[in-house]
Amino acid sequence: MNLRISAAAALALLLLLPAGARAAEVDARYEAALQKTFDLSYKREIVDQGVDEAVDGFLKGIEKEESLKSCPAADTAMRDFAQHQFRDAVAGYLGSQEFKDMIMEGMRKHYTQADLDAYIAFAESPAGASFLAHSTAAEAEVKSIVKARMEHLEDSPQISKMLSELGATLVVPMMKCQKK
């Protein structure tokens, strides 16, 4: 019973607050939920994973440099640079407040308070925590598979069939054009 009185009293006090104070409380709740959602999702995907991907890309570029292959000391220096200075610079950029603010502004355009609350409830559940723990690695693997498959698109039976159909579709119009 005391809980009902406390809840009713809190509601009455909330209703007595000026509209601006209520809006500020709602905004603060929304911003806190937005921040938590960012930390649970985009921060891990963009900042944490993005730094690793950028460093991996830099290292792959180093492997292609012929001049470094002939100079082991330069190769070692570049790899060390990639793992330290380059990593720190990318982490600084992706982790900057300006970058985060841009992402948060994009999130504000799409997420309601109910969306954020539902996501946080899921993320804090055992199933959600397990899903999030594995989602970054799974997403990276899926992206890798898609990228590899796209690089061999022309080898697929579907594309081969489509190209044959394209050829058949163009034969008659091309023959007509040549007659003119």
C-alpha positions as CSV (number, residue, x, y, z in Angstrom):
1,M,0.0,0.0,0.0
2,N,2.9,2.4,0.8
3,L,4.2,1.7,-2.7
4,R,0.9,2.9,-4.2
5,I,0.9,6.0,-2.1
6,S,4.5,6.7,-3.1
7,A,3.8,6.2,-6.7
8,A,0.7,8.3,-6.6
9,A,2.6,11.0,-4.7
10,A,5.4,10.9,-7.2
11,L,2.9,11.2,-10.1
12,A,1.2,14.2,-8.4
13,L,4.6,15.9,-7.8
14,L,5.5,15.2,-11.4
15,L,2.3,16.8,-12.7
16,L,2.8,19.8,-10.5
17,L,6.3,20.4,-12.0
18,P,6.4,23.0,-14.7
19,A,6.2,21.6,-18.2
20,G,9.9,22.5,-18.8
21,A,11.0,20.5,-15.8
22,R,9.0,17.5,-17.0
23,A,10.4,17.8,-20.5
24,A,14.0,18.0,-19.1
25,E,13.3,14.9,-17.1
26,V,12.0,13.1,-20.2
27,D,15.0,14.4,-22.2
28,A,17.5,13.3,-19.6
29,R,15.9,9.8,-19.5
30,Y,15.9,9.6,-23.3
31,E,19.6,10.8,-23.5
32,A,20.6,8.2,-20.9
33,A,18.9,5.5,-22.8
34,L,20.4,6.7,-26.1
35,Q,23.9,6.7,-24.5
36,K,23.4,3.2,-23.1
37,T,22.2,2.0,-26.5
38,F,25.2,3.6,-28.2
39,D,27.5,1.9,-25.8
40,L,25.9,-1.5,-26.2
41,S,25.7,-1.4,-30.0
42,Y,27.3,1.2,-32.2
43,K,30.3,1.9,-30.0
44,R,31.4,-1.7,-30.2
45,E,30.6,-2.0,-33.9
46,I,32.1,1.3,-35.1
47,V,34.8,2.3,-32.6
48,D,36.1,-1.0,-31.3
49,Q,35.7,-3.1,-34.5
50,G,36.4,-0.1,-36.8
51,V,39.9,0.4,-35.3
52,D,40.8,-3.3,-35.8
53,E,39.5,-3.2,-39.4
54,A,41.5,-0.1,-40.2
55,V,44.7,-1.5,-38.8
56,D,44.1,-4.8,-40.7
57,G,43.6,-2.8,-43.9
58,F,46.8,-0.8,-43.2
59,L,48.7,-4.0,-42.6
60,K,47.4,-5.5,-45.8
61,G,48.6,-2.4,-47.7
62,I,52.1,-2.9,-46.1
63,E,52.2,-6.4,-47.4
64,K,51.8,-5.2,-51.0
65,E,54.7,-2.7,-50.8
66,E,57.6,-4.1,-52.7
67,S,60.0,-1.6,-51.2
68,L,59.3,-3.0,-47.7
69,K,59.8,-6.6,-48.8
70,S,63.4,-5.8,-49.6
71,C,64.0,-4.0,-46.3
72,P,63.0,-6.1,-43.3
73,A,63.9,-3.2,-40.9
74,A,61.5,-0.8,-42.7
75,D,58.8,-3.5,-42.8
76,T,59.1,-4.0,-39.1
77,A,59.0,-0.3,-38.5
78,M,55.9,0.1,-40.6
79,R,54.1,-2.8,-38.8
80,D,55.0,-1.3,-35.5
81,F,53.7,2.1,-36.7
82,A,50.5,0.4,-37.8
83,Q,50.0,-1.2,-34.4
84,H,50.7,1.9,-32.4
85,Q,50.6,5.4,-34.0
86,F,48.1,4.4,-36.7
87,R,45.9,2.5,-34.3
88,D,46.0,5.4,-31.8
89,A,45.1,7.9,-34.5
90,V,42.2,5.9,-35.8
91,A,40.9,5.2,-32.3
92,G,41.2,8.9,-31.6
93,Y,39.2,9.8,-34.6
94,L,36.5,7.1,-34.2
95,G,36.3,7.7,-30.5
96,S,36.1,11.5,-30.7
97,Q,33.2,13.3,-29.2
98,E,32.5,15.0,-32.5
99,F,32.2,11.6,-34.2
100,K,30.0,10.2,-31.4
101,D,27.8,13.3,-31.5
102,M,27.2,12.8,-35.2
103,I,26.2,9.2,-34.6
104,M,24.0,10.1,-31.6
105,E,22.2,12.7,-33.7
106,G,21.5,10.1,-36.4
107,M,20.2,7.8,-33.7
108,R,17.9,10.5,-32.4
109,K,16.2,10.7,-35.8
110,H,15.2,7.0,-35.6
111,Y,14.8,5.8,-32.1
112,T,11.9,6.5,-29.7
113,Q,12.1,6.1,-26.0
114,A,10.1,2.8,-26.4
115,D,12.7,1.6,-28.9
116,L,15.6,2.3,-26.6
117,D,13.9,0.8,-23.6
118,A,13.1,-2.4,-25.5
119,Y,16.6,-2.7,-26.8
120,I,18.2,-2.1,-23.4
121,A,15.9,-4.7,-21.8
122,F,16.9,-7.2,-24.4
123,A,20.6,-6.4,-24.2
124,E,20.5,-6.8,-20.4
125,S,18.7,-10.2,-20.6
126,P,20.8,-13.3,-20.6
127,A,19.8,-14.0,-24.2
128,G,20.5,-10.4,-25.3
129,A,23.9,-10.3,-23.5
130,S,24.9,-13.6,-25.2
131,F,23.7,-12.3,-28.6
132,L,25.6,-9.0,-28.2
133,A,28.8,-10.9,-27.1
134,H,28.7,-12.8,-30.3
135,S,27.2,-10.3,-32.7
136,T,30.3,-8.3,-33.5
137,A,32.3,-11.4,-34.5
138,A,29.3,-12.9,-36.4
139,E,28.7,-9.6,-38.3
140,A,32.3,-9.4,-39.2
141,E,32.3,-12.9,-40.6
142,V,29.0,-12.3,-42.5
143,K,30.5,-9.1,-44.0
144,S,33.6,-11.1,-45.0
145,I,31.6,-13.8,-46.7
146,V,29.4,-11.3,-48.5
147,K,32.5,-9.4,-49.7
148,A,34.2,-12.6,-50.9
149,R,31.1,-13.7,-52.7
150,M,30.6,-10.3,-54.4
151,E,34.2,-10.5,-55.7
152,H,33.2,-13.7,-57.5
153,L,29.8,-12.6,-58.6
154,E,30.5,-13.2,-62.3
155,D,31.1,-16.9,-61.5
156,S,27.6,-17.5,-60.1
157,P,25.1,-19.5,-62.1
158,Q,22.5,-16.7,-61.6
159,I,24.8,-14.0,-63.2
160,S,25.8,-16.4,-66.0
161,K,22.2,-17.0,-66.8
162,M,21.4,-13.3,-66.7
163,L,24.3,-12.5,-69.0
164,S,23.1,-15.1,-71.5
165,E,19.6,-13.6,-71.3
166,L,21.1,-10.1,-71.8
167,G,23.0,-11.4,-74.9
168,A,19.8,-13.0,-76.3
169,T,17.8,-9.8,-75.6
170,L,20.3,-7.6,-77.4
171,V,20.9,-9.8,-80.5
172,V,17.8,-8.8,-82.4
173,P,18.0,-5.0,-81.7
174,M,21.7,-5.0,-82.5
175,M,21.0,-6.7,-85.8
176,K,18.3,-4.2,-86.6
177,C,20.8,-1.4,-85.9
178,Q,23.4,-2.8,-88.2
179,K,20.9,-3.0,-91.1
180,K,20.3,0.7,-90.9
